[in-house]
Structures are given as structure tokens and as C-alpha cells.
Amino acid sequence: MPGHYPGRSQARETPDLVLVGVAARGLAAAARRAGLAPIVLDLFGDDDTRLLACEAIPIRRLGGLNFDPDDLFEQLGLHAAGELPVVLGTGFEQDPDMVERIGRQFRMVGNGRQTLAWLKEPIVFMRLLANLGVPHPAVFTGPAPAGMRTLEKRIGGSGGWHVQPAAVPRGPGWYVQEYVEGRTVSALFLGNGRDVRVIAFSEQWCEPAEDAPFRYGGAAGPIAIDSAIAREVTAALRTITAATSLFGLASADLMLLDDGGWTLLEVNPRPGATLDVFDREPLPPLLRLHLDACEGRLPDLDLLLPDDAGQAHAAAIFHAPAPFEVRLDPLPDYVADRPPQGTRIETGEPVCTVFGLGRNAEEARQQVSERTVSLWRALSRADRKAAE
């Protein structure tokens, strides 16, 4: 996944929309399944994105995974200045000003600054949930009460890299959230500003690193949760959607508690990582549902349960256990976000996405684990052989 595109792909089709995100391969695959030809602006140079896009344009970085705004708006001006809709993926929750600017200058399809302010400003979000009667952990922009276990998080952060145990946030842009234990699940849903359709639930897990104990690992689904809790979550998301004017595909991260209750951790108002889990039969193309929901239309869909799906799918991020260069060609067909040959990847950096399937989410996750071990052995052997 690290690295820039070596060059710009040649447009061979008439594009239908522009996709923008830190890593937009999942969105590009969803566009193709929906019968759409995407222009993709992102930060990574994986081969899959280049093949899926009718045109792929690299955006310069400003440290870490941050867009260079000058380059981003120059490329949007070149490729989205007409009537092409612009769909945003990851990388914008922490910068509502940039989202507002995109919405003013281009035909952005999705949630704007005000919705982000409701959902991604932690104190505002906590007060909203309290007013709506939705269970949630406490958050603080200053020191947490003595004796309360808390985690420090970056406002608008994603991927879990920013989450650390702490009692006091380090400064502006950070907060601490009450730590709760339980089973981490995510609800994929659609909103039209008034109502919702909950599409499916997935289970999530962390892949801890020494400096990132809550780093996102992957997700598997569909899973079944208690039907009463599913109804409560749906009702809560309906009230949140109406209160915040949320549109399109979104996800809600929940904790199922040991005492049989649940609590809402956060809402991500954009298409996310579980596209890789759920954008497949028997569900219709999810990006098409996103575009429809942003125009106010919700599908007549029931919650996807394991028996309805027939099998479960898992998608996990493989992070490099040690430095290496990509010398394995071809990479297995069970991976995506393929880095170009010769890419140097450092310890802890994301390498690719690994897929798995099984009769249930547990089996799918187990297959991902086995495939990841096998992939690392093959990558290591190829790297050593190239160095001989």
C-alpha cells in the first residue's frame, strides 16, 4: 500500500464519478460493481486501483496520510469541474473545512460540514446521544475523573493508529473516551436524512502494534446479534440520522457489553472498510445504494443475516512484521491493494488487504489469519532470494 503511482493512467472510458480518499481501491471496486467508471484520487499506488480506475491520479502528501490541499483542489478542478459527482472516502473527518470547500466548489455527494460537526466533534456527539437517549461512553477534552479507565483518541481519526491508553488528552484535536469492554461490532447502514436501513452487522478486531495497541485489524460478517439489540440500534441510528441530516452509506461502531447491553462508540458518515465484506451477492451494489440514498431514496432491504448470505467474508489489513521489498510476482488472488513490485515497506506499514471466507465469520477470520501467515512467508522468501 505505501508509495505513489509511478505515473498517471490513461483514460479510456467516459468517467461517471470522482472518488477521493486516502486509499480508494474499495470505493473503486464498488463503483465497478455498480457499473460505473471512476476517476480515483488517492495517496497509494496499489496496482488494483490503477486497474479499476479509468484514470488514477496521485495526490501529494503533507506528512503521514494527509492530503496536500493545493494539489487535491488542483486535481479536483481538472477532473471534477463539470457535473461529475464527487464521493469522499477516508481522510476527511478531521478536516470539516476541507469538506465544506469541496462541497462549495464541486458536486459532492455525501455528508457536509454540519453533519461532520454533529458526529465527529466528541463533546457535541456525546451531548447529542445523551439528548436522544442513546447509550454511549463518556468523553472528555480535559482530564478524566480519577479512577476512570480511558483511551486517548484524535478527533476525526480512523484506523485505530491514534488510540492509546491515557487519562489526559495531549492537546487540541485530541480527547479521551471512557474505556468499555465487550464485543466490538459495526453496523453498516444507509441514511436519507430522515430514515435508515441497517444493511448488516460485522465483527471487528484489532491488530495491536507496540506503539498502536488498538490498530484496526479487520472485519468479518455478516454476523447475527440479539434481535432486541438490533432493533434498538436501528431505532437509535434513525434518530441520529434525523437529528444530523445524515445521508448515504455510513457505519456505526458499537460495543456489545457482557451484561447484555450495548453502547455506541462512534458513527462514520461515509463508505468504509466493510465494503470489502458486504459489497457482493446477495446484496445489490452498495455504491449505487449510496448515491440513491443521497438523493433521498432508501431500498426495500431486510437486515442481512448469516443464513441469508450463505457464507461469511472477512477482510483484514496485513501490516509488515519487518522491513522488506515486494519481490513476489504475482501476489495471491486473495489479496487486494497490491503494492507495485520493488516497493520498500517498513515495519508496521500496511502491505495489502487479505480476504477470507467461511461458513461463518469465525471461519472467514481464521482463513484470513492462515493466508496472512502464508503470504508473509512467501514475501520474505522472495525478498531474500532477490537480495542474493
GIPE-V699601 format. One record per residue. RES is the residue in three letters. D_CENTER is the distance of its C-alpha to the mean C-alpha in Angstrom with 1 decimal. Layout:
RES&D_CENTER, RES&D_CENTER
This chain:
MET&14.9, PRO&17.1, GLY&19.5, HIS&20.2, TYR&21.3, PRO&25.0, GLY&25.8, ARG&24.9, SER&24.8, GLN&27.6, ALA&26.9, ARG&28.6, GLU&27.3, THR&27.2, PRO&23.7, ASP&22.3, LEU&19.3, VAL&17.5, LEU&13.8, VAL&12.7, GLY&9.8, VAL&9.9, ALA&9.3, ALA&9.7, ARG&11.2, GLY&9.0, LEU&9.9, ALA&13.4, ALA&13.9, ALA&13.1, ALA&15.6, ARG&18.1, ARG&18.1, ALA&18.7, GLY&21.6, LEU&20.4, ALA&21.0, PRO&18.4, ILE&19.1, VAL&16.2, LEU&16.0, ASP&13.9, LEU&14.8, PHE&14.9, GLY&17.8, ASP&16.8, ASP&19.4, ASP&17.2, THR&15.9, ARG&19.5, LEU&20.8, LEU&18.4, ALA&19.0, CYS&22.4, GLU&22.1, ALA&19.8, ILE&20.4, PRO&19.5, ILE&18.8, ARG&20.6, ARG&19.1, LEU&20.6, GLY&20.1, GLY&17.0, LEU&13.9, ASN&15.5, PHE&16.7, ASP&20.4, PRO&20.9, ASP&24.3, ASP&23.0, LEU&20.0, PHE&22.4, GLU&25.0, GLN&22.9, LEU&21.7, GLY&25.4, LEU&26.3, HIS&23.9, ALA&23.0, ALA&26.3, GLY&27.5, GLU&26.1, LEU&22.9, PRO&20.0, VAL&17.1, VAL&13.5, LEU&11.0, GLY&7.4, THR&6.1, GLY&9.4, PHE&11.5, GLU&11.3, GLN&14.0, ASP&16.2, PRO&17.2, ASP&20.4, MET&18.7, VAL&16.9, GLU&20.4, ARG&22.0, ILE&19.8, GLY&20.6, ARG&24.3, GLN&24.8, PHE&22.8, ARG&21.9, MET&18.4, VAL&17.0, GLY&14.8, ASN&15.1, GLY&17.4, ARG&18.6, GLN&20.3, THR&17.5, LEU&15.4, ALA&18.6, TRP&18.9, LEU&15.5, LYS&14.5, GLU&18.1, PRO&18.7, ILE&22.4, VAL&22.2, PHE&19.5, MET&21.7, ARG&24.7, LEU&23.2, LEU&22.3, ALA&25.8, ASN&27.4, LEU&25.7, GLY&26.6, VAL&23.1, PRO&23.1, HIS&21.1, PRO&21.7, ALA&23.7, VAL&22.4, PHE&24.7, THR&24.8, GLY&28.0, PRO&29.3, ALA&28.5, PRO&31.5, ALA&33.5, GLY&32.6, MET&29.1, ARG&26.5, THR&23.5, LEU&20.4, GLU&19.8, LYS&16.5, ARG&15.8, ILE&15.5, GLY&12.2, GLY&10.9, SER&7.6, GLY&7.6, GLY&10.9, TRP&13.2, HIS&14.8, VAL&15.8, GLN&19.5, PRO&22.5, ALA&24.5, ALA&26.9, VAL&26.9, PRO&24.2, ARG&25.1, GLY&25.5, PRO&24.1, GLY&20.4, TRP&20.1, TYR&20.8, VAL&21.5, GLN&20.4, GLU&22.6, TYR&21.7, VAL&21.8, GLU&22.1, GLY&21.2, ARG&18.8, THR&15.1, VAL&13.7, SER&11.0, ALA&12.3, LEU&10.9, PHE&13.3, LEU&14.8, GLY&16.9, ASN&19.8, GLY&20.8, ARG&23.2, ASP&22.1, VAL&19.2, ARG&18.7, VAL&16.8, ILE&15.8, ALA&15.2, PHE&14.5, SER&12.9, GLU&13.8, GLN&11.7, TRP&13.4, CYS&13.8, GLU&15.4, PRO&17.7, ALA&19.2, GLU&22.3, ASP&20.9, ALA&17.5, PRO&18.4, PHE&15.1, ARG&12.9, TYR&9.9, GLY&11.5, GLY&10.1, ALA&10.4, ALA&13.4, GLY&14.9, PRO&16.5, ILE&18.3, ALA&21.1, ILE&21.4, ASP&24.6, SER&25.5, ALA&26.7, ILE&23.5, ALA&21.5, ARG&24.0, GLU&23.7, VAL&19.9, THR&20.3, ALA&23.1, ALA&21.2, LEU&18.3, ARG&21.0, THR&22.8, ILE&19.7, THR&18.9, ALA&22.6, ALA&22.9, THR&20.1, SER&20.4, LEU&16.8, PHE&16.3, GLY&14.1, LEU&11.0, ALA&9.4, SER&8.6, ALA&11.1, ASP&11.2, LEU&14.9, MET&17.5, LEU&20.3, LEU&23.4, ASP&26.3, ASP&28.7, GLY&27.1, GLY&25.3, TRP&21.8, THR&20.1, LEU&17.0, LEU&15.0, GLU&12.6, VAL&11.3, ASN&8.2, PRO&10.0, ARG&7.9, PRO&6.5, GLY&3.0, ALA&3.6, THR&6.8, LEU&8.1, ASP&9.7, VAL&11.3, PHE&12.6, ASP&13.3, ARG&16.7, GLU&20.1, PRO&21.3, LEU&18.7, PRO&19.3, PRO&17.0, LEU&14.0, LEU&13.8, ARG&17.5, LEU&16.9, HIS&14.6, LEU&17.4, ASP&20.0, ALA&18.5, CYS&18.4, GLU&22.1, GLY&22.8, ARG&22.9, LEU&21.4, PRO&22.1, ASP&24.5, LEU&22.3, ASP&22.8, LEU&20.3, LEU&19.5, LEU&21.3, PRO&21.9, ASP&25.3, ASP&24.2, ALA&21.6, GLY&24.3, GLN&22.0, ALA&18.7, HIS&16.0, ALA&13.9, ALA&11.4, ALA&11.6, ILE&11.3, PHE&15.0, HIS&16.1, ALA&19.7, PRO&22.4, ALA&24.8, PRO&25.3, PHE&26.0, GLU&26.2, VAL&24.7, ARG&28.0, LEU&27.1, ASP&27.6, PRO&26.4, LEU&23.3, PRO&23.0, ASP&21.8, TYR&19.3, VAL&17.0, ALA&14.8, ASP&13.8, ARG&17.5, PRO&19.0, PRO&22.3, GLN&25.5, GLY&26.9, THR&23.7, ARG&24.3, ILE&21.6, GLU&22.3, THR&22.0, GLY&18.6, GLU&16.8, PRO&14.1, VAL&16.2, CYS&14.3, THR&12.4, VAL&14.9, PHE&15.3, GLY&17.8, LEU&19.5, GLY&22.2, ARG&24.2, ASN&21.8, ALA&18.6, GLU&20.7, GLU&22.2, ALA&19.1, ARG&17.7, GLN&21.2, GLN&21.3, VAL&18.1, SER&20.0, GLU&23.1, ARG&21.7, THR&20.1, VAL&23.6, SER&25.3, LEU&23.1, TRP&23.8, ARG&27.5, ALA&27.6, LEU&25.8, SER&28.2, ARG&31.2, ALA&30.5, ASP&30.1, ARG&33.3, LYS&35.2, ALA&34.3, ALA&35.6, GLU&38.9
